[in-house]
Amino acid sequence: MRRPVALRISAASAAMALAAAVGMTLSMSQASAATGSATGYATQNGGTTGGAGGQTVRATTGTQIHAALCSRAASNTPITIEVEGTINHGNTTKVSGDSCNTAAGVIELKQISNVTLVGVGSGAVFDQLGIHIRESSNIIIQNVTVRNVKKSGSPTSNGGDAIGMESDVRNVWVDHTTLLASGGESEGYDGLFDMKDNTQYVTLSYSILRNSGRGGLIGSSESDLSNGYVTFHHNRYENIDSRAPLLRGGTAHAYNNHYLSLNESGINSRAGAKAKVDNNYFEDSKDVLGTFYTDQRGYWQVSGNVFDNVTWSSPGTENDPAGPNPQSNTTVSIPYSYTLDAAACVPDVVSRTAGAGTGLKVSDGNCSAQTPTPTPTTPTTPPTTPTPDPTEPSGTNLSIGAGSDGSSKADGTSYGSVRDGDMSTYWSPSGSTGSVSIKWGSATAVSSVAIREAAGSTGVIGSWRLLNADTGAVLATGSGAGVVTFPQTSLKKITFEITSAAGTPKVAEFETYA
């Protein structure tokens, strides 16, 4: 009897096979992630580089976009997807693979990192089809139009959000996009640009948001206060009823935006949110800044804005407009550099730079538009703040003798295995993601950890977060196992949270050091 022949297929060969199956064009050469570089808060937390340094894929359907994500060697392998034509329900289906988690009827960027989605030429159109970013990091979206996404009626997509982010999203740059609706909630639409459930370090730049009841929000409720560090600059909000944006907690920086025909309210800072509002032009609008529809006040710092034909309502229990003579009631420190155009020229410079299909032009900081220099094709290290340090820590492993728990554990694995000093035992989550913690009875100073993968599982761990479980503060983010250092912190519990993986992670040891 002839024995079967074992076949080995490389990741590259598998990618080519998947691409061929859906008619996708693949280029294995490295290419720039996008034109220009990220700005605003997207430059923080290690920066936002998208698919820089990875391969380039050309896609003309939503199915091909999903196939490109699924063709990668791992969920964090860098990739640039150039999109051409119109993407809609008819050409967007679910594609399966180890490096993706997609769904039909929506562009699903879920549990992935290091991806650029960029429209070709005059830009791609996502028609009645939203872009959903969830549990992902280092994402760039550029030169696309997303229009008429509905949460009710037919067809529906993405909960009615043109672009929606939720659940532990980090470092997203959305640039030169056009986000459109054709009405408000009663017509079936929701927000144009929504961020919730622990979404941080986002920039929306040179974009148009138009004809919607809701421009966008940061935080889904007054208790969803884990979001923030969002920059809005050189955008045009036009014919928007409210939420331009709505801020629930967190910090936002809005500068050099043109707000035209905000019908009910504009920048709505609530629940302790802080907004720095610089050199914007507000025109033919009502209640463009303040706290509205709640008694939970927010704050703002204002300078250099123009208020052209703006009307203000009277203060009340759930209404605290900043005008008619807006004054600062807080201060906001901005950690990145930026150049302000004079507010008087904002309508002109935004009209020439904002939106898809405008040649990706940007302001030169002197009220003139210019075409940015393409990003160099030299591979850029994606944001991992800090990346695992190859230097072995010294001193006593504080995990020995401590306690441990976690979010879930697979059969046959134990939380205690990560602190027993034995590399042959390990913890695995019940799926591909989850968290494990080390805990002490009293506050303990920690400045470095070492994550050791069990034999045979090296390279499985993708992106992760290291958390101060006492406060929820993020101590570090990154990808892959290894040694991580951070400013010494006194805590009772520290959590290693795996947010993406190329399979089932096996953590043999979670070592902690002072």
Secondary structure as UniProt FT lines:
FT   HELIX           11..22
FT   STRAND          25..30
FT   HELIX           40..43
FT   TURN            45..46
FT   TURN            50..53
FT   STRAND          55..59
FT   HELIX           62..70
FT   TURN            75..76
FT   STRAND          79..83
FT   STRAND          86..87
FT   HELIX           89..91
FT   TURN            98..99
FT   TURN            104..105
FT   STRAND          107..110
FT   STRAND          113..119
FT   TURN            121..122
FT   STRAND          124..127
FT   STRAND          131..134
FT   STRAND          137..142
FT   STRAND          144..147
FT   HELIX           158..160
FT   STRAND          163..166
FT   STRAND          169..175
FT   STRAND          178..183
FT   HELIX           185..187
FT   STRAND          191..196
FT   STRAND          199..205
FT   STRAND          208..218
FT   TURN            222..223
FT   STRAND          228..233
FT   STRAND          236..242
FT   STRAND          246..248
FT   STRAND          251..255
FT   STRAND          258..262
FT   STRAND          267..270
FT   TURN            271..272
FT   STRAND          274..278
FT   STRAND          281..286
FT   STRAND          289..292
FT   STRAND          299..303
FT   STRAND          306..311
FT   TURN            317..318
FT   STRAND          319..321
FT   HELIX           343..345
FT   HELIX           346..353
FT   TURN            356..357
FT   TURN            359..360
FT   STRAND          362..363
FT   STRAND          369..370
FT   TURN            398..401
FT   STRAND          403..406
FT   TURN            411..412
FT   HELIX           415..419
FT   TURN            423..424
FT   STRAND          434..453
FT   TURN            455..456
FT   TURN            458..459
FT   STRAND          463..468
FT   TURN            469..472
FT   STRAND          473..479
FT   STRAND          482..498
FT   STRAND          507..513
//
